Amino acid sequence: MSTLVVKFGGSVLTSEGALHRAVAEIYRYVRDAHKIIAVVSAFKGDTDQLMRLAVSYTQASTSSATPHLLATGEMKAATLLAMACERSGIVTKFRSAYEIGLTAEGDHFNANPTGVNADVLKGDLEKFDLVVVPGYVAENASGEPVLLGRGGSDLTAVYIAKALDVPVKLYKDIDAVYDADPAQVGDSAKPYEALAWDEALKIAHPVVQNKAMRYAKDNGMTVEVAALTKGYETVLGGKTSVRKAVPLKRKLRIAVMGAGGVGAKFLERAQEWDDLIEIDRVLVRDVSKRRDHPLAAKFTSDARSFAKGDVDVFVDIGTGVSPSAELLESFLKAGVSVTSANKQAVAASGDKLRAASKASGAMLTYSASVGGGAPIIEALSRAVKTYKIKSFCGVLNGTSNFVIDQVEAGKTFDAAMDEARRLGFAEPDSTADLDGTDVGAKLKLLREIAYPGLTPKHLEVGAITEDSLIIPDGKGLRYVARCWRTEDGIDASMKLEVLDADHYLVGAKGEQNRLILELDNDETWYVTGKGAGAWPTSEALLADVLQIAREANLK
């Protein structure tokens, strides 16, 4: 896995509501096997507001208390981003400037970094997919907080990237560095694909802090400047070149099936991207029950005329094989890309869907159907491009794992099920989560990726019942799906297994999912993330939609 430092400034984090856009960008990289260090600025306007507050009390520019107060802006935004990422299933660690040993010297309001404990960050990245740190603030030799100047989070990000010898990307509210301000000159502004440092220092400020650019130049670095969701950037420190104008693209039009727990959350998330995504219509069972929804005018119960080629993406958040399978195939045949969280439909009709996708050129994605927010399908798909899979095993059902975990903690089976339903991890009828039906569909999807064209010679299936949840002292119990290569094909199983207490799969707590991949080069890959709940599943669906948006040629 590679590591990337990303920075989210106040121009991107305009409010708490904008946190979820940053989460989506982070998840984009996490599911593509990147470890991320996110450096975070205060929300837009917060630093100025805090400074005004300080001035109302004292001579703020000389008070030793002022840096303490201003630093709370970054701390607030960074901790909330870490919490938002955790909620969406990203395995996250928050670190303060003190904890990572970020030191600086000089003026309390315009200091320069002098050191960072890279070993702390490296250790965290071995255990977590994301480390979030506040920018702008460090500590001096006396242990006092000092600020790194206006735009200092840029400097924090560049400094950490240099210490770890990894790339750095600064997210801004514009998609490139231009030769003039697009807000003033309009379309005549030329976006740069790359800028040599001497030229960047002349024109890239205030988009990027000058101190950060000088530090990067002096240390032979390149720095990427980009906007959220884009598939391009301006590279500072490269050979100067103007990027060919990116054609103006219309919004991505989507049709959605489902507005229940996950569906409602996805619709909410999609509306946060109303500058990029347009929700054209939503298929529900009963329109009359949705009259108070903000999108009520777009709701329909007419499944027969729903699949039309007038949208770019169909988002399937249905349950059961029908009508999801039929709609997925119909949309694909019409040239509409699809993403599905419905493992039953995709598992039952995978061959037809792949054939329709190949014939029309439309994309077929279903990351959310296995693992929720855990990028299991991405990891397996990435592995098979280079290696042969010796075996894989995993905890693939967040609902049943939550129940097992609760029983292990001392709750009764019924109480654990009630708690799972209360938290939205389980449906009122949880039979499929307990009898292997749900895991069976996921196992089928994974083995079709790992071992295309092969069917298990044997498939051992076990169920979860109240009587079966007997956990020996000093051991762990998990419902494990396995598939492995044999001399004459593959075999598979899905059942409760007693494992050592320190086994990686026993470490899957609550609604978490985990996967272990054993490759033919003797490498072992590990994947983890939240596997149930509206937030992780909607994050995976949104990631697929945004991927399609980046790759689509919308005219």
N, C-alpha and C positions, 0 to 999 in steps of 0.2 A: 504494500500500500504506500502511496505517496502522501506527502503532507503539503497543505496549502494554508497560508495565512490570508484571511480575508478581513476587510475592515468595512464597517457600516457606519457612515457618518450621519450627522443630524439632517442633512439634505434628503437622506433615504428614510431615516427613522423620524418621520415628521410627527408621530404620535404613537401611543401604545398600540393603536389599531394597525400601524405599519409593521409591527414586530413580525406578524405572520408572513409578510412578504419576504423578510429576511430569513425566516425559518425555511420557507420553500426553497430559497437559493442554497442554503446550507444543506438541506436534504438532497438537493440535486447532486451535490458533490459526494456526500456520504454514500449514497446508493451507487455511485460510480467508483467506490473503493478508495476515496480520499479521506485522510484524517484532516480535520479542520481546526485551526486556531482562529477564533473570531474576536477581533478587537472592536470595541463598541464605543461610540461617542454618546453624549447626552442627546436626549430628544431635542428636536429643533426648537430653539428659543429658550431652552431651560437654563443654559449657562448665562445668558444675558439676564434672565429673570433672577437667577441667584445672585448675580453681581449687583443688580438693582437693590435686592434685599440687603446685601452687605453694606452698600452705600448708605442705605437708610438708617444704619446703626452706627457706622464709624467711618474713618478714613480707610476705605477698603483696600486701596492700592498699597498701603503700608502695613496693614494688619496681618499678623501671623496666622490669624484664624481664617482669613479669606480662602486660601487654597483648600483648607478642610471643607469649607462649605461648597465651593465650586466642584470639588471632586465628587460630591454626592450625586451630581447630575449623571456622570458616567456610571457610577455604582448602581444607581436605580435602573438605567436603561440596560446595563449588562446583566444584572441579576434577573430582570424580567425576561430578557431574551433567552437566558439559560433555562428558565422555567418553561417558557413557551416551547423551546426545543424538546425538553423532557416530555411535555404533554403530547407532543406529536410523535414520540417514540424514539427520538435520537438519544443515544447513550452519551450523556453530557456531564462535564465537570466544570464548575465555576472556580476561578482563581482570582484573587485580588492582586494588585500590583505588589503588595508586600509579600504575598505567598510565592510569587514567581521571582522575587528578588530584583525587581526592576528599580534600578538606582539612577540618579541623575545629579548633576551639579550645576551651579550657577544661580541666576535670579529665580526667586520663588515662583514667578509667573511666566518665565521663559527659559527654563532649564534645558540642559542637553543630556540625554541618557549616557550612562557610563558602564552599565552592566545589567545582566539578566541571568537568572539561574536556569540555563537551558535544560539541565538534567531534570528539573521538576516537570517541565513541559514534556520532555521526552518520556518520562515515566508515566505521565497522565495519558499520553497518546498510545501507550501500550495497552491501556485498560479502557479507554473511552474513545468514541469516534469524534467527539467535539470538546474543545476546551474554550471557554468564554472568558475573556479578560477585559476590564475597562481600559480605555485608552486615555491619553491626555495627562495622566497623573503618574508620578513615580515618587521615590523617597530619596532624600539626600543623606549625607553621611551621618547626620544627627537624628535620623529616623523621622524627619518631618516631611509631610507631603509637599511636593513641588509640582508645578504645572509645566507642560512642554510647549507652551505658546499656543496661539490660535491655530486650530487645525492639528493640534498635537497628536491626535489619534493616528493620523497618517504616519507620523514619526514613530510612534509606538509599534505600529504594524511593520514598518520597514525595518526597524531595529531588531524586532523578534525574528523576522524572516532571515535577516543576515546572521543572527546568532545560531539559527537552526539550519542555515544554508538551504532554504526552501523558497519557492515562488511566493509572491505576494500580489494580491489583487485588491484595489481600492474601489469600493462601490460608491457611485455618485448619482446625482439626479439627472445627469446627462449621459448619453451613450458613447461619448468620445471627447477627446480634447479637440477643439475646433480652432481655426485660424482667426475667427471672430465670434462674438457672442451671437448664437442663433436667435436669441430672444430679441436682438436689436436689428440684425441684418437678414433674418429669415433663411430661406433656402440657399442663399448665396454663400453661407458659411460652409467651409470645407472641413470635413472630419479627417483627422489624421489616423492612419493605420499604425504608424510609429513615428516617434520623435527622438532625434538625437538629444543628448542631455543639454548641450549649450542652447539649443532652441527651446527645449522644454522649460528651462529656467527663465526664459524670456516671456513665454506666453501661457504656460500651464498653471500659473498662479492667478487667482486664488482657488482654482479647482483642486489643486494639490498643494499642500504646505511647502514653502520654499526650503525650509530646513530639512524636511523629509527628502526632497529631491536632491539637495546637495549631499546629504549623507549617502543616498543611493549611488549618486554619481561617483563620489570619492571611494566607494567600496565596490565599484564595478558591477552594480546590480542593474536589473531591469525591473520595472514596476508596471503592472497592468492597471488601467483605469477603465471601468465599465459600468453599465447600468444593469439592473436586475433583469434576469431571464434572457439576456441577449447572448447570442453565440459569437460575438466579436468584441473587441476592445481596442484601446490605444495602448501601444507598448512604449513606455518612456524608457529611453536608453537604447533604442534600436536605431536602425538607419531610417532617416526621415522619409516618409512616403505618405501620400494622401490616399485614404481609403476610397475606393469607388463608392459612389453614393448608394446607400442602401435604399431600395425603393420603398416608398411609403406603403405600409401594409395595413389593411383593414383589420378589424377585430376578428378573432377566431370565433366562429359561430358553433355553439354546441347544443345538442339535444341530450336530455338526461332522463333516465328511467329510475324512479325511486326518490321519495322525499321523507323517508322514515328517519331513524336515528343517524345512520351514516349519510344518507341522502341529504337530510336537512343541513348537516354540518358541511358537506361538500358544496351545496348551493350557497351557503354563507361564505365559504372560502372563495368560491368562484366570483362572487360579487365584489370581493376585495380587489379583484383584478379587472374591474370594469373598464379599465383603459386598454385591456388586451383581450378579454373574454366577453362575449355576448351570449347570454342564455336565451336560446330561441324558443324552446318548448320543454315541458317536463311531463312525463307520463306517470300518472298515479292511478291507484285503483278507484278512488272515490273523490271526485273534484269537490263535492259539497263539503267535505271535511277539511278542506284547505282554503276556505274563503278568506281567512284572516292573514294568510301568508303574503309577504311582500311581492311574491312572484305569482300570485293567484291567477292573474290574467293570462299567464303562460301555461297553466296547468291544463292537462287533457287526460281523458280516460280512454280515448280512441286509439287502441293499439294497432288496429288494422291499417290506418293511414299514417302511422307515426314514422315509419322508416322511409324517408325520402332523402334524395341526394342534395338537398338545399342547405345542408350544414357541413361543417368540417370534421366534427368529432361527435361520436355517440358515446356517452358515459353510462355504462350499465351498472346500476346499484340495485338490481333486482335480486330475488331469491328463487331457488328452484331452477329447473332446466328450462321450463317454458313460462313466459314468452321470450326470455332473455336470449336463448340460443337462436331462435328464429330471427329476432331483431338484429342480433350481432351479425349473422350471415347476410341478412338483407342490406344492412348498412354497408358492409364491406363490399358486397357486389355492386353497390351504387357508388363506390369510390370514396366512401366516408371512413376515415380512420376511427378505431374504436378502442376504448379501454374499459376493462371490466373488473369488478370486485367479486363477481359471482363465480366461484370456483366450480360449482356444480354444472353450470351451463358450459363453461369453457372446457372442462374435463370431458363432458358428454359429447361435445361437438368439435373437438380440437382439430380433427382432420379436415372437416368441412370449412372451418374458419380459416385455417392456414391456406387451404386451396383458394378460397375467395380472396384472401389478402394478396396472395401471389398473383392472381389473375388481374386484380384491379390496381395493384400498387398501393393500396391503402394500408396503413399501419395497424397491426394487431398487438395490443399491449394488455397485460393483465397482472401487473406487479402487485396490486392490492389484493388479489385473490389468494395469495399465499404469503403469510407472514405479516400482514397489515403494514406497519411501519418498518419492519425488518426487511432489508433488501435481499431477500433470499433468492428470488428468481434472477435478479441482476448478477449476484455472485456466481450462481451456477451457470448462467449463460456466458459469463465472462470466462469461467474456468474451461468450459468445453471448447472454446475457440483455440486453446493452446494445449490442453491436456486431456487425457482419458481419466474418467472418474472411477476410482477403485470402489468407493462406497460413499454413501452419505447417510446421516441420521440426524434426527432433530425433534424438537418439541414444536409442533406445528399448530396447536390449537390453544389460543390464549384463554378461552373460557374454561376448558377442562383443567388447564394448568393452574389457573386462579383457584379453582375449587380444590384441587389437590393441595395447593399451598395453604389454603385456609384450614383444611382438615388437619394438615400437618401441624398447624399452629394451635390446634385444639378445638376448632369449631366442629359442630355436627355437619353431616353431609347436607341436610336440608337448609341449615343456616348459611352454609357456604354458597349454595345455589341461589338463595334469596339475595345474598349480598352481591353476587355476580349480576343478577338481573337488575338490582337497584343501581349499580354503577354503569349499566349499559353494556356489560361484557357478554351477557347471555340473553337470548330471546325467551319469551314466555314458554315456548316449547323448545327445550334444549336437547331433544333426543339425538339430533345429528351430531352434537358436540360430544356426546357420551358413548354412542354406539359405534363410532369409527367412521360414520358416513362422511363427516366433514374432512377428517384427516385423510380418508381414502381418496377423495377427490384431489386434495392437495398433493398427496403422494403420487398420484397418476400424472399430474401436471409436471412435477419435478422429475420423475423418471423418464418422461417423454423428452425432456431436455437433456438429461444425463445419458440416457441409453435409447436414442431414437430407434424405433422399429422393434424393440425388444419388449416382451411381456414376461412378467415373473413366472417361473416354473411353479413356485409355491408362494402363497400369500397368507401369512398367519394373522388373524384378526382377533383382537380382544376388546372388550367393552369396559366402561367405567361404571361401577355400581357402588352403593354404599358399603357393601360387604367386601369389595375388592380393595378398598383403600386402607390397607394394613401396611404400616411403614415400620420396618424393623429398626430398633435402636441403633443409632450411629450410621444409618443409611439414608438414602433419598429415594423417592418414588416419582417416576415421571411416565407419562404416556408418550412412547417413543415410536416414531416412524423410521424404518430403516429400509435401505435398498443397497444391494451389493452385487458385484460382478462375480460370477462363478465360471467354472471351466466350460459349462455348456449354456451360458446365458446369464440371467440375473435372478435373484430371489429377493423377497421383500417381507416385511412384517410390520404390524402396527399394534402395539399392546402396552400394557403397564409393565415397566421394568424396574427392578430394585437395583440401584446404582450406588457407587461409593459417594459419600457425602460431599467430597470435593470434586466430583465429576462436573465437567463443563455444563452438561445438560441440567444437572441438579441446580446449577446456578441460575437457571431461568426462573425468576420469581414472579408471582402474580400472573398478569396477563402477558408476560414476556414470551417471545419465541426465540429459539436458538437452532442453529444448524452447524454440523461438523462435516466438512468435505475432505475426503482423503483422495489425493491425486496420485497418478502413476509415477510421478517424480519424487514421491515420498514426502511432498509438502502436505500440510494440513491447514485448511482455511476454517476460520470461525466467523459466524455471523450472528448478530443479536439485535433485538429491538422489540418494541411492543407489538404484540400480535392480535390484539383485540381492542375495540373501542372506536368511537367515531373520529377522534382526532387523528390517530395513526393511520387509519384506513383512508380517510379523506385526504391526508397528506400524500399518500402513495398515489391516489387517483389524480390529485392535482399535479403531482410530479410528471405523470404520464401525459397529461393534457399540455403542460408547459413544454415538455420535450417535443411533442407534436407541433406546438406553436413555433418553436425555434427552427424546426426542420421543414415546416410547411412553406410553400411558395404561394402565399395568398395574393390573389389578384382582384 
